[in-house]
Amino acid sequence: MFSFSDIFSPNLEIFEFSDTGRGLRAKNDIAENEILFSISLDNVLSRKTVLHSLDLKAKEYVQNLKTEDLLSSYICIERNKSESFWKPYFDTLPSCSDLAQIYLADFKDILPEYVKNKIVAKNETFRASFETLKKINPNVDYKQFLEASLLGTQKILLNINKDALSKNDSISMIPFFDMFNHSPNVSVDTKVENNTFQIITKTPYKSGEQVFINYGSHDNWTLLLEYGFTISSNPMHQVRLDDILLQYLKSNKETFQFIEKIGLLNEYFVSKNEIGWRLQTVVLLTQYTHENIDLAATLPIVMNNRKTFEESFGKRVFKGSKNNGSYIEAMKISERVKVVIKKAVEIKLAQLKEKLNSIENIKYIEMVKNVYKEECSILSPILNVRDLEDIYT
């Protein structure tokens, strides 16, 4: 198999960092648009290369699997072999045994409801694929397959197969790709040229700095479930208030049914940078009866989240003699909206603190605690200011 120098820039070296663990460090200054990584597609684990390497019987069982599940199954098969072309690569992969416990253990109860739902859905998918794998190799147990499925840092989308019928056909596993750590604050480009996959940095680096790539715009729950880590001060992280807001909305059956009708019954969040548009919208809607709302105008405004909700609702949505499109009336309503949002934040903050006190110190559960601590740091300032605009302007 190929060596480090065959695929990585000569300006990179492996280094053990105190905060992120193993990663890649700049040996020299790295300029914008420099190629960091380059590998032949013949050495990439893709649907094409996997199916090509399987015998006819195995192909018959797995050819209908989604590409992501096919790759996971193939890793299980190859890891159980005494000799494999991919062994040098597999030997470098991190252990996912601890992360797998989140999908197997009872402490899923400490997670938010929508995160638990993601785990349940993924487990159902994993189980279905595992049943197919057992027909090929009965010796593989579920935990082995689960660990292989959780090696997500190496799976990326590539437009390798131009004839692919779906994006799943262009998912590939790039050997040694996981040596790059993730940062939401950097930018990279990827391209395929002359049968070679390349990573090009759009962020320059000084000698001695860690060189990152960006896995995408993920909050910490996604990073934990998909990749097994979280990052502090993650600008992409959002605190979901769904459970609290739904209880509040259900107190008025008519309003609840109206909000359900226009499709706004979830995804109420607060982040470091904003109070979510859906959260502002549904709370504002509770201040009116649905007869006073121009339904035809509601959805376009919900989609246009860059306008202030006071102006949008005051001028375009609400009608009737009492409001008459009045901006001042909308501003009065918005003050009540802020009161409701603050109360929801207060309840959520109390829930988070209660969870923090009840969580044991286990490796990946410690990461869960860190996510909750970060959520507390996002919510706390909201309770300590007179106007929410003082935070978000």
C-alpha positions in Angstrom: 0.0 0.0 0.0 1.0 3.7 -0.4 2.9 5.7 2.3 2.2 9.0 4.0 4.5 10.9 1.6 2.6 9.4 -1.4 -0.6 11.2 -0.6 0.0 14.1 1.8 1.7 17.4 1.0 5.4 17.5 1.9 4.5 20.5 4.1 2.5 18.3 6.5 3.5 16.1 9.3 1.7 13.9 11.9 1.6 15.5 15.3 0.0 14.8 18.7 -1.8 17.9 19.9 -2.8 18.5 23.5 -6.4 19.5 22.7 -7.4 17.5 19.6 -5.1 14.5 19.8 -3.5 13.2 16.6 -3.6 15.6 13.7 -1.6 17.2 11.0 0.8 20.1 11.5 2.3 22.5 9.0 6.1 21.9 8.7 6.4 25.1 6.6 4.0 27.9 5.8 1.1 26.8 3.6 -0.5 29.1 1.2 -4.1 29.4 0.1 -5.0 27.0 -2.8 -2.2 24.6 -1.9 -2.9 20.9 -2.4 -2.9 19.1 1.0 -3.9 15.6 0.0 -3.9 13.7 -3.3 -4.9 10.0 -3.8 -5.7 7.8 -6.8 -9.4 6.8 -7.1 -8.1 3.2 -7.5 -7.0 3.3 -3.8 -10.4 4.7 -2.6 -13.0 2.5 -1.0 -16.1 3.2 -3.2 -19.1 1.2 -4.4 -17.2 0.4 -7.6 -14.0 -0.9 -5.9 -15.8 -2.9 -3.3 -18.2 -4.7 -5.7 -15.2 -5.4 -8.0 -13.4 -7.2 -5.2 -16.3 -9.4 -4.0 -17.2 -12.8 -5.3 -20.4 -13.5 -7.1 -22.2 -14.8 -4.0 -21.3 -11.8 -1.9 -22.3 -9.4 -4.6 -25.7 -11.0 -4.8 -26.4 -10.2 -1.1 -25.0 -6.7 -0.9 -25.5 -5.1 -4.3 -28.9 -3.6 -3.2 -27.4 -2.0 0.0 -26.9 1.7 0.2 -23.3 2.6 -0.4 -22.7 3.7 3.2 -23.9 0.3 4.5 -22.0 -1.6 1.8 -18.7 0.1 2.9 -19.4 -0.8 6.6 -20.1 -4.4 5.7 -16.9 -4.6 3.6 -14.8 -3.3 6.5 -16.2 -6.0 8.7 -15.4 -8.7 6.2 -11.8 -7.4 5.5 -11.0 -6.8 9.2 -11.7 -10.5 9.9 -9.3 -11.6 7.3 -5.7 -12.5 8.3 -4.5 -10.7 5.2 -6.0 -7.7 3.4 -4.8 -5.1 1.0 -6.5 -2.5 3.3 -4.9 -3.7 6.5 -2.3 -0.9 6.8 -5.2 1.6 6.5 -7.5 -0.3 8.9 -4.7 -0.4 11.5 -4.7 3.4 11.7 -8.4 3.8 12.2 -9.5 5.0 15.7 -11.4 2.6 17.9 -15.2 3.3 17.9 -15.9 0.9 20.8 -16.6 3.7 23.2 -18.7 5.7 20.8 -20.7 2.5 20.0 -21.9 2.4 23.6 -24.0 5.5 22.9 -25.9 3.4 20.4 -26.1 0.3 22.7 -26.3 1.4 26.3 -29.2 2.6 28.4 -27.8 6.0 29.1 -29.5 7.2 25.9 -32.0 8.6 28.3 -29.7 11.5 29.2 -29.8 12.7 25.6 -32.4 15.2 24.1 -35.4 13.6 22.5 -34.6 14.5 19.0 -31.0 13.1 19.4 -32.5 9.9 20.8 -34.8 9.7 17.8 -31.7 9.9 15.5 -30.0 7.0 17.4 -33.1 4.9 17.2 -33.5 5.5 13.4 -29.8 4.8 12.8 -29.9 1.6 14.8 -32.8 0.4 12.7 -30.8 1.0 9.6 -27.7 -0.6 11.1 -29.7 -3.7 12.1 -31.2 -4.2 8.7 -27.8 -4.0 7.0 -26.3 -6.3 9.6 -28.9 -9.0 8.8 -27.7 -8.9 5.2 -24.0 -9.0 6.3 -24.7 -12.1 8.4 -25.7 -14.0 5.3 -22.2 -13.5 3.9 -20.2 -13.8 7.2 -22.1 -15.3 10.2 -19.0 -14.8 12.4 -19.4 -11.0 12.5 -21.3 -9.7 15.6 -23.4 -6.6 15.8 -20.9 -4.5 17.8 -18.2 -5.2 15.1 -20.6 -4.0 12.4 -21.7 -1.0 14.5 -18.1 0.1 15.0 -17.4 -0.1 11.3 -20.5 1.9 10.6 -19.4 4.6 13.0 -16.1 5.2 11.2 -17.8 8.2 9.6 -14.9 10.6 9.5 -13.6 8.9 6.4 -16.9 8.9 4.5 -17.3 11.9 2.1 -19.3 12.7 -1.0 -17.4 12.5 -4.2 -18.7 12.9 -7.8 -16.7 9.8 -8.8 -19.4 7.9 -10.6 -21.0 10.3 -13.2 -23.6 7.6 -14.0 -24.7 7.3 -10.3 -28.4 7.3 -9.8 -28.3 8.8 -6.4 -25.8 10.7 -4.2 -25.3 7.5 -2.1 -23.5 6.0 -5.1 -20.8 8.7 -4.8 -20.0 8.2 -1.1 -16.5 7.0 -0.7 -14.1 6.1 2.1 -10.7 7.8 1.7 -7.7 6.1 3.3 -6.0 8.2 5.9 -8.4 11.1 5.3 -9.3 11.0 9.1 -5.8 12.3 10.0 -7.2 15.8 9.3 -9.1 17.1 12.3 -12.2 19.3 11.9 -12.7 23.0 12.4 -15.8 25.0 11.4 -13.6 28.0 10.9 -11.6 26.8 7.8 -12.5 26.3 4.2 -11.3 23.6 1.7 -12.2 22.6 -1.8 -12.2 19.0 -3.1 -11.9 18.0 -6.7 -11.4 14.9 -8.9 -8.8 15.4 -11.7 -7.1 12.8 -13.8 -8.6 9.9 -11.7 -7.2 11.6 -8.5 -9.0 13.0 -5.6 -7.5 16.2 -4.1 -8.1 18.4 -1.1 -7.1 22.1 -1.6 -7.0 24.5 1.3 -8.6 27.9 1.1 -7.1 28.8 4.5 -3.4 29.7 4.8 -1.3 28.3 7.7 1.9 29.3 9.5 4.6 26.8 10.2 3.7 24.9 13.4 0.0 25.4 13.2 -2.5 22.6 13.0 -3.9 22.1 9.5 -7.7 21.4 9.6 -10.4 20.5 7.1 -14.1 21.3 7.5 -16.5 18.3 7.8 -19.5 20.6 7.3 -21.8 22.8 9.3 -22.5 20.4 12.2 -23.6 21.1 15.7 -22.0 19.2 18.6 -24.7 16.5 18.8 -24.1 15.6 15.2 -20.3 15.6 15.7 -20.6 13.3 18.7 -23.0 10.8 17.0 -21.2 10.8 13.7 -17.6 11.3 14.5 -17.1 10.7 18.2 -16.0 14.2 19.3 -17.3 17.7 20.1 -15.7 21.1 19.9 -15.8 23.9 22.3 -17.4 27.2 21.3 -18.9 25.6 18.2 -20.6 28.4 16.2 -22.8 25.9 14.6 -24.3 24.5 17.8 -28.0 25.2 18.5 -30.0 24.7 21.7 -33.3 23.1 20.8 -36.4 24.3 22.8 -38.9 22.0 21.1 -40.1 20.1 24.2 -40.8 23.3 26.2 -42.4 25.2 23.3 -44.7 22.3 22.3 -46.0 22.2 25.9 -46.6 26.0 25.7 -48.3 25.7 22.3 -50.6 22.8 23.4 -52.1 25.1 26.0 -54.2 26.6 23.2 -55.7 23.9 21.0 -56.8 26.3 18.3 -53.3 27.9 17.9 -51.6 24.6 18.1 -53.7 23.2 15.3 -53.0 26.3 13.2 -49.2 26.1 13.7 -49.4 22.4 12.9 -51.3 23.2 9.7 -48.6 25.5 8.4 -45.8 23.0 9.3 -44.0 24.8 12.2 -44.2 22.3 15.0 -40.5 21.8 15.6 -36.9 23.1 15.2 -37.1 25.9 17.8 -33.6 26.9 18.6 -31.3 29.4 20.1 -27.6 29.7 19.1 -24.7 32.0 19.9 -25.7 34.2 16.9 -29.4 34.2 16.8 -32.8 33.3 18.1 -34.2 30.9 15.5 -36.8 32.3 13.1 -39.2 29.5 13.7 -39.1 30.0 17.4 -39.8 33.7 17.0 -42.5 33.0 14.5 -44.6 30.5 16.5 -44.4 32.5 19.7 -45.6 35.6 17.9 -48.4 33.6 16.3 -49.6 32.6 19.8 -50.4 36.3 20.4 -53.0 36.4 17.7 -56.0 34.3 16.8 -55.6 32.5 13.5 -58.5 34.5 11.9 -56.3 37.6 12.1 -53.4 36.1 10.1 -53.0 36.2 6.4 -52.1 32.6 5.8 -51.1 33.2 2.2 -48.3 35.5 3.4 -47.2 33.4 6.4 -45.0 30.8 4.7 -43.0 33.2 2.5 -42.1 35.3 5.5 -41.1 32.2 7.5 -38.7 31.4 4.7 -37.3 34.9 4.7 -35.5 34.8 8.0 -33.3 37.8 7.4 -36.0 40.3 7.9 -36.9 41.4 11.4 -40.0 39.6 12.5 -41.4 42.9 13.9 -41.4 44.5 10.4 -42.4 41.4 8.5 -45.4 40.5 10.7 -46.4 44.1 11.3 -46.5 45.1 7.7 -47.4 42.0 5.7 -49.0 39.2 7.8 -51.5 40.5 10.3 -54.7 42.1 9.2 -58.0 43.4 10.7 -59.1 46.7 12.2 -57.3 46.1 15.5 -53.8 45.7 14.0 -54.2 47.1 10.5 -50.7 46.3 9.6 -49.4 48.4 12.4 -45.6 48.3 13.1 -46.2 49.7 16.6 -48.7 47.0 17.4 -46.2 44.4 16.1 -43.5 45.9 18.4 -45.8 45.5 21.4 -46.5 41.9 20.5 -42.7 41.4 20.1 -42.1 42.5 23.7 -44.5 39.7 24.8 -42.7 37.3 22.5 -39.4 38.1 24.3 -41.0 37.4 27.6 -42.2 34.0 26.4 -38.8 33.2 24.9 -37.0 34.2 28.1 -39.3 32.0 30.1 -38.6 29.0 27.8 -34.9 29.6 28.1 -35.2 29.8 31.9 -36.9 26.4 32.0 -34.4 24.8 29.6 -31.5 26.1 31.6 -32.9 24.5 34.7 -33.3 21.2 32.9 -29.8 21.3 31.6 -28.3 22.0 35.1 -30.4 19.1 36.5 -29.0 16.8 33.8 -25.5 17.9 34.4 -25.8 17.0 38.1 -27.1 13.5 37.3 -24.6 12.4 34.6 -21.8 10.0 35.6 -18.2 10.6 34.4 -17.8 8.1 31.5 -15.6 8.9 28.5 -18.3 9.7 25.9 -20.8 10.7 28.5 -18.3 13.4 29.6 -18.6 14.7 26.1 -22.4 14.9 26.6 -21.8 16.9 29.7 -19.6 19.2 27.7 -22.3 19.8 25.2 -24.8 20.6 28.0 -22.3 23.0 29.5 -21.9 24.8 26.2 -25.7 25.0 25.9 -25.8 26.6 29.3 -23.3 29.2 28.2 -25.5 30.0 25.2 -28.7 30.3 27.2 -27.4 32.2 30.3 -26.8 35.6 28.6 -30.4 35.7 27.5 -31.6 35.8 31.1 -29.1 38.4 32.1 -30.0 41.2 29.6 -33.0 43.5 29.4 -33.4 43.3 25.6 -32.5 40.3 23.5 -31.2 42.6 20.9 -28.3 43.5 23.2 -27.0 39.9 22.5 -27.7 39.5 18.8 -26.8 43.0 17.5 
